[in-house]
């Protein structure tokens, strides 16, 4: 964390009517760093991500991107700044092939679509991610969940972002596919991107994240370096109790998972 | 990174869809594999056409005669053009039930402007086509702004524009077009000279080969796997022989009608637009997932408006062709089975009712099936009651094939 943070949030708050979704949240991520954003359901993770993606405007607080204070009024503004978000539903067209999906909405064309150029660029992009995609000319429907996630992430890289936000990228994936996606996250870090990964899975968090930031009831509840924090500490920060039935049970179950 | 990379090619070689472009065995086994997994393409239609031909030929030996086939092709042009518009609307997962009425209205407007008002033919044609264009634009606006399902909007249009057609035609109900007018000549009497028909066939298959060859050269240059010359040559050769035989057989009687050539040209233009332009890509994307298309920055409303405009405009063009064919615009223009035949043709030809899947060629293949059935039953002296029943049954059968192949595709993970 020696370098200047790519994005830095200070005192960000957001309310929906009487409900305070985020209160005074601080967050920062540097280039080449993976930050896991964890928290229970309703802790404000999604609201925070939507704030960065330009879906919601924060009520107060500042967002600095590469050192400059910015506002993110809309999704396109976020993309233009260099913030790419891969939402959980991926938003891919099942009937189109990988190349078409990657370049959807920003096709390379002269008088007509330049399929050859797009195909070459697709291979380059996927190779850069060491992604295992059987062919770029098969419809998305033929791909596994992990491969779809790969395509969605690859597409977000087309606009050369500095920060990429992954919303539960491993939810609903099998063991092997999860490993595939986690490898991909490693690759993103190696390529010097700042990564924010939302996850519920402590094993995944420990596998790839450098730091863990815990949200609880819309507030920061601790940021830890993964290397020197125990699973129990994270879980208790999420649940807000150092010793109660829930934290003991979750800690115990995650411990057995690891063994 | 422009250097061809051996790893790219090696990885691509693992892929079935690429392997089948390498040699003939790959081509055949790949095609068979696709069909078995439910990616049927034009296969069921071609089988259907063969079955229809065998049945009717055995019942009446005139069915496959040159004269009957010439007629069949001419008959199919008008509804085929309408069906081409339906393909576009179906691709975005919508429907237009009013194409019959719009075609009838266009015919009525044309006849009124041309015969009653004495406008020059070209201006009357433009006026009639513009009616279709405006109707499609209005559909698009209602659909986008008020979110009314296209089914309901166009059902309203079906009745409303039939009423307008009757109003435009006035109390007489029928306006005859002069026989010497260009549109009637075009619809009934103008055929491609034999020599020109052969030239067109050679140009078409030659053009196909050259475009494939240029594409393959470009792909190889960039380090991608490309079709082998052998495969290209065989495909172009089969195309050439098939077309030459077809044209030669048709030339035994009157030959190929210009109106049919016009229809095929429209199909080719539409095919190009759907597969080679970003507009076409976006049409398929909207049909596949509206939400994904919207998030990719596609102006979804504009795509919807464009397909409704194209559909109604082509319906108007089809109406003019039909009017030219029978040399009149009447109260029955565009009524009866025109609507259903146009929609059925698109679906029978392989365009999915569920959106995002199909091609311009499905209008061509589908209308051939429908006209073949219709022509066969007429040759057998069976009246329209039976024709309606058979066409209806074939439509349901085609949708069943579509649904089944969709299920099979999702089981085989081919989307």
Interface residues (C-beta under 8 A of the other chain):
Chain A: X75 X76 X89 X91 X92 X93 X94 X95 X96 X100 X104 X105 X106 X107 X109 X112 X113 X116 X117 X119 X120 X123 X124 X127 X134 X135 X137 X138 X139 X140 X141 X142 X143
Chain B: X1 X2 X7 X8 X11 X12 X14 X15 X16 X17 X18 X215 X218 X219 X222 X223 X224 X272 X276 X277 X278 X281 X282 X284 X285 X287 X288 X289 X291 X292 X293 X295 X296 X297 X298 X356 X357 X409 X410 X413 X414 X415
